[in-house]
């Protein structure tokens, strides 16, 4: 065979994109088409449900806010039974955000430390029982945490509050007048205990997915175990830890019964985290919904809309943080 003829032969023609799509559709099995339709429909249904929730909350909130005699964002009062009604979310927004921040500051470092201990330090025979106990803590109902907090945690917080008042009371944030320990700090500690299993479990699973070659390469270069964790494990699992933290934050923002059981609510913003008082969106809705009139329920729904928006903003911020750190994602490792 003449090699010049082979060299001069035209290259094979590639099918057009339209032909490739037709071929792909023709080669797709019925099961694949059904699964594609179901998965696509599930995604669309989720968006429709979210839009319906947002529309319902917005409609009922507009009905209530239009009759509010105070400023909905800045009023330090919740009185929907008078004419004209006066209510606002300033205290609720402050309490929800402060208690969630306290919970995250306590829970995230402890959860990550426990996850690292279980995956890189704990002996095999100790690893299983500890993980089992953490799984059980994640399944405990909120009301059980609330009863434990009211009967056990609150009476034993006086010592901590007294110590904080003696050494940090001059800041004003940790001053204490000796009242009951039904304060924002107690609520934050209880929420931290509640969200700790969630963050720990997700972080543990993320750290377990770190490629073994990364750790072995660091050890071969002479790194210590902590240096392996710092250089290989934590960068790989950073986006997963952020996602786990957002799951925990979502529960902290929307926790109802535990907060309602422990907190002594009022509609004042206290400078000190140790003095009783304050409130959160979920706690206020749970405590007032059963006795509220139709208009009062619309007002509570308006506060629920604000909590809904805060949750969306938090999740959006988490997605933005993860997107900025794609180089640390396990998918790109």
C-alpha positions as CSV (number, residue, x, y, z in Angstrom):
1,X,0.0,0.0,0.0
2,X,1.3,3.4,-0.9
3,X,2.1,5.4,2.2
4,X,1.6,8.7,0.4
5,X,-2.1,7.8,-0.2
6,X,-2.6,7.2,3.5
7,X,-0.9,10.4,4.4
8,X,-3.0,12.4,1.9
9,X,-6.3,10.8,3.1
10,X,-8.8,13.4,4.5
11,X,-9.3,13.2,8.3
12,X,-12.5,11.6,9.5
13,X,-15.3,14.0,9.8
14,X,-16.7,14.7,13.3
15,X,-20.5,14.6,13.8
16,X,-22.1,17.9,14.4
17,X,-23.4,18.8,17.9
18,X,-27.0,18.3,16.7
19,X,-26.1,14.8,15.5
20,X,-24.3,14.0,18.7
21,X,-27.4,15.0,20.7
22,X,-29.7,12.9,18.5
23,X,-27.3,10.0,18.9
24,X,-27.2,10.4,22.6
25,X,-31.0,10.6,22.8
26,X,-31.3,7.5,20.7
27,X,-28.8,5.6,22.8
28,X,-30.5,6.6,26.1
29,X,-32.4,3.8,27.7
30,X,-36.0,4.4,28.9
31,X,-34.8,4.0,32.5
32,X,-32.3,6.8,32.1
33,X,-35.0,9.1,30.6
34,X,-37.3,8.3,33.5
35,X,-34.6,9.0,36.1
36,X,-33.7,12.2,34.3
37,X,-37.3,13.4,34.4
38,X,-37.8,12.5,38.0
39,X,-34.6,14.2,39.1
40,X,-35.3,17.3,37.1
41,X,-38.9,17.4,38.4
42,X,-37.7,17.0,42.0
43,X,-35.4,20.0,41.6
44,X,-38.2,22.1,40.0
45,X,-40.6,21.0,42.7
46,X,-38.2,22.1,45.4
47,X,-38.0,25.6,43.9
48,X,-41.7,25.8,43.6
49,X,-42.1,24.8,47.3
50,X,-39.6,27.4,48.4
51,X,-41.3,30.1,46.2
52,X,-44.7,29.1,47.7
53,X,-43.4,29.4,51.3
54,X,-41.8,32.8,50.5
55,X,-45.0,34.0,48.9
56,X,-47.2,32.9,51.8
57,X,-44.9,34.4,54.4
58,X,-44.7,37.7,52.5
59,X,-48.4,38.0,52.0
60,X,-49.3,37.4,55.6
61,X,-46.4,39.7,56.7
62,X,-47.6,42.6,54.6
63,X,-51.1,42.3,56.1
64,X,-49.6,42.6,59.6
65,X,-46.9,45.2,59.0
66,X,-49.4,47.5,57.2
67,X,-51.3,47.8,60.5
68,X,-48.3,48.1,62.8
69,X,-48.2,51.4,64.7
70,X,-44.5,51.0,65.5
71,X,-41.4,50.4,63.4
72,X,-41.3,46.7,62.6
73,X,-37.5,46.7,62.6
74,X,-36.7,48.9,65.6
75,X,-39.6,48.7,68.1
76,X,-38.8,47.1,71.5
77,X,-42.3,45.8,72.1
78,X,-44.6,43.0,71.0
79,X,-48.2,43.9,71.7
80,X,-50.6,42.8,69.0
81,X,-53.7,42.8,71.2
82,X,-54.1,46.6,71.5
83,X,-55.6,49.0,69.0
84,X,-53.5,50.1,67.1
85,X,-51.1,47.1,67.5
86,X,-47.4,47.8,68.2
87,X,-44.8,45.2,67.6
88,X,-41.2,45.0,66.4
89,X,-38.4,42.5,65.9
90,X,-35.4,44.4,67.3
91,X,-35.0,42.3,70.4
92,X,-35.8,39.0,68.6
93,X,-33.2,39.6,65.9
94,X,-30.6,40.6,68.5
95,X,-31.3,37.5,70.6
96,X,-31.3,35.1,67.7
97,X,-28.0,36.4,66.3
98,X,-26.2,36.7,69.6
99,X,-27.3,33.2,70.9
100,X,-26.3,31.6,67.5
101,X,-22.9,33.3,67.5
102,X,-22.2,32.1,71.0
103,X,-23.2,28.6,70.0
104,X,-21.0,28.6,67.0
105,X,-18.0,30.1,68.8
106,X,-18.2,27.2,71.3
107,X,-19.3,24.3,69.1
108,X,-17.2,24.6,65.9
109,X,-13.7,24.4,67.5
110,X,-14.8,21.6,69.8
111,X,-16.5,19.7,67.0
112,X,-13.6,19.9,64.7
113,X,-11.2,18.8,67.5
114,X,-13.4,15.8,68.3
115,X,-13.6,14.9,64.6
116,X,-9.8,15.1,64.2
117,X,-9.3,13.0,67.4
118,X,-11.7,10.3,66.1
119,X,-10.1,10.1,62.6
120,X,-6.4,10.6,63.5
121,X,-5.7,10.0,67.2
122,X,-8.2,7.7,68.9
123,X,-7.4,4.0,69.1
124,X,-9.7,1.8,67.0
125,X,-11.5,0.3,70.0
126,X,-12.2,3.7,71.5
127,X,-13.2,5.3,68.2
128,X,-16.4,3.3,67.7
129,X,-18.0,3.9,71.1
130,X,-17.3,7.7,71.0
131,X,-18.8,7.9,67.5
132,X,-21.8,5.9,68.6
133,X,-22.4,8.3,71.6
134,X,-22.2,11.3,69.3
135,X,-24.7,9.8,66.9
136,X,-27.1,9.3,69.8
137,X,-26.7,12.9,70.9
138,X,-27.7,14.0,67.4
139,X,-31.0,12.1,67.8
140,X,-32.0,13.5,71.2
141,X,-35.2,15.6,70.8
142,X,-35.1,19.3,71.5
143,X,-37.5,19.2,74.4
144,X,-35.2,16.8,76.2
145,X,-32.3,19.2,75.8
146,X,-34.6,22.0,77.1
147,X,-35.6,20.0,80.2
148,X,-32.0,19.1,80.9
149,X,-31.0,22.8,80.5
150,X,-33.7,24.1,82.8
151,X,-33.2,21.5,85.5
152,X,-29.5,20.8,85.4
153,X,-27.6,23.5,83.4
154,X,-29.3,26.6,84.7
155,X,-28.8,25.8,88.4
156,X,-25.1,25.0,87.8
157,X,-24.2,28.1,85.8
158,X,-24.0,30.4,88.9
159,X,-20.4,29.5,89.5
160,X,-19.4,30.3,86.0
161,X,-21.4,33.5,86.0
162,X,-19.8,34.6,89.3
163,X,-16.3,34.0,87.9
164,X,-17.0,35.9,84.8
165,X,-18.5,38.8,86.8
166,X,-15.4,38.9,89.1
167,X,-12.8,38.9,86.4
168,X,-14.6,40.3,83.3
169,X,-17.5,42.2,84.8
170,X,-15.8,45.5,84.1
171,X,-16.4,45.0,80.4
172,X,-20.2,45.2,80.9
173,X,-20.7,42.2,78.7
174,X,-20.1,39.8,81.5
175,X,-21.6,41.8,84.4
176,X,-24.1,39.9,86.6
177,X,-26.6,41.1,89.1
178,X,-27.0,37.7,90.8
179,X,-30.4,36.7,89.2
180,X,-31.3,33.4,87.7
181,X,-29.0,32.1,85.0
182,X,-31.7,32.2,82.3
183,X,-29.7,34.4,80.0
184,X,-28.4,34.5,76.4
185,X,-25.1,33.0,77.5
186,X,-26.9,30.0,78.9
187,X,-29.0,29.7,75.8
188,X,-25.8,29.9,73.6
189,X,-24.1,27.1,75.6
190,X,-27.2,24.9,75.4
191,X,-27.4,25.5,71.6
192,X,-23.7,24.7,71.3
193,X,-24.3,21.3,73.0
194,X,-27.2,20.6,70.6
195,X,-25.4,21.4,67.4
196,X,-22.1,19.8,68.4
197,X,-23.1,16.3,67.2
198,X,-24.2,17.6,63.8
199,X,-20.9,19.4,63.1
200,X,-18.8,16.6,64.5
201,X,-20.4,13.9,62.4
202,X,-20.2,15.7,59.1
203,X,-16.6,16.9,59.8
204,X,-15.6,13.4,60.7
205,X,-16.9,12.0,57.5
206,X,-15.1,14.8,55.5
207,X,-11.8,14.1,57.3
208,X,-12.1,10.4,56.5
209,X,-12.2,11.2,52.8
210,X,-8.7,12.8,52.8
211,X,-6.6,10.8,50.2
212,X,-4.2,8.5,52.0
213,X,-1.5,9.5,49.6
214,X,-1.6,13.1,50.8
215,X,-0.9,12.1,54.3
216,X,1.7,9.6,53.4
217,X,3.5,12.1,51.2
218,X,3.6,14.6,54.1
219,X,4.9,11.9,56.5
220,X,7.6,10.9,54.0
221,X,8.8,14.5,53.9
222,X,9.3,14.4,57.7
223,X,6.1,16.1,58.9
224,X,4.7,15.4,62.3
225,X,1.2,14.2,62.8
226,X,0.0,17.7,63.6
227,X,1.7,19.1,60.5
228,X,0.0,16.4,58.4
229,X,-3.3,17.6,59.8
230,X,-2.5,21.2,59.3
231,X,-1.1,20.9,55.8
232,X,-3.1,18.0,54.3
233,X,-6.3,17.2,56.3
234,X,-7.7,20.6,57.2
235,X,-7.2,22.2,53.8
236,X,-8.9,19.2,52.1
237,X,-11.8,19.3,54.5
238,X,-12.2,23.1,54.9
239,X,-15.3,23.3,52.6
240,X,-16.9,20.3,54.3
241,X,-16.3,21.9,57.8
242,X,-18.0,25.1,56.5
243,X,-20.9,23.1,55.3
244,X,-21.2,21.3,58.6
245,X,-21.0,24.6,60.5
246,X,-23.9,26.0,58.4
247,X,-26.0,22.9,59.2
248,X,-25.4,23.5,62.8
249,X,-26.1,27.2,62.5
250,X,-29.4,26.5,60.8
251,X,-30.5,24.5,63.8
252,X,-29.3,27.1,66.2
253,X,-31.2,29.9,64.4
254,X,-34.4,27.9,64.3
255,X,-34.3,26.1,67.7
256,X,-37.6,26.6,69.6
257,X,-38.4,24.3,72.5
258,X,-35.0,24.2,74.2
259,X,-34.7,28.0,74.1
260,X,-38.3,28.6,75.3
261,X,-37.6,26.2,78.2
262,X,-34.4,27.8,79.3
263,X,-34.7,31.5,78.5
264,X,-36.6,34.1,80.7
265,X,-37.9,36.3,77.9
266,X,-38.5,40.0,77.8
267,X,-38.4,42.8,75.2
268,X,-35.3,44.5,76.2
269,X,-31.8,44.4,74.8
270,X,-29.4,43.7,77.7
271,X,-25.8,44.7,77.3
272,X,-24.7,41.9,79.6
273,X,-25.0,38.3,78.3
274,X,-25.4,37.1,81.9
275,X,-28.5,38.9,83.0
276,X,-31.9,37.2,82.3
277,X,-34.0,38.4,79.4
278,X,-34.0,38.7,75.7
279,X,-35.8,36.5,73.1
280,X,-35.4,34.8,69.7
281,X,-37.7,34.5,66.7
282,X,-38.4,30.8,67.2
283,X,-39.0,31.1,71.0
284,X,-41.3,34.0,70.5
285,X,-43.4,32.2,67.9
286,X,-43.7,29.1,70.0
287,X,-44.7,30.9,73.2
288,X,-47.2,33.3,71.6
289,X,-48.8,31.4,68.7
290,X,-51.4,29.3,70.7
291,X,-52.9,32.4,72.4
292,X,-52.5,34.8,69.5
293,X,-55.5,36.2,67.5
294,X,-55.6,36.0,63.7
295,X,-53.8,39.3,63.4
296,X,-51.3,38.2,66.1
297,X,-50.5,35.1,64.0
298,X,-49.9,37.3,61.0
299,X,-47.4,39.3,63.1
300,X,-45.7,36.2,64.2
301,X,-45.5,35.0,60.6
302,X,-43.9,38.4,59.7
303,X,-41.2,37.6,62.2
304,X,-40.9,34.2,60.7
305,X,-40.3,35.8,57.3
306,X,-37.3,37.7,58.8
307,X,-35.9,34.4,60.1
308,X,-36.5,32.8,56.7
309,X,-34.5,35.6,55.0
310,X,-31.7,35.4,57.6
311,X,-31.4,31.7,57.0
312,X,-31.2,32.2,53.2
313,X,-28.6,34.9,53.6
314,X,-26.5,32.6,55.9
315,X,-26.7,29.7,53.4
316,X,-25.8,32.1,50.5
317,X,-22.8,33.4,52.4
318,X,-21.7,29.8,53.1
319,X,-22.0,28.9,49.4
320,X,-20.0,32.0,48.5
321,X,-17.2,31.1,50.9
322,X,-17.0,27.6,49.6
323,X,-17.0,28.8,46.0
324,X,-14.0,31.1,46.8
325,X,-12.1,28.1,48.1
326,X,-12.6,25.6,45.3
327,X,-8.9,24.8,45.4
328,X,-9.4,23.2,48.8
329,X,-12.4,21.3,47.9
330,X,-12.2,17.5,48.0
331,X,-13.7,17.4,44.5
332,X,-10.7,19.2,43.2
333,X,-8.0,17.4,45.2
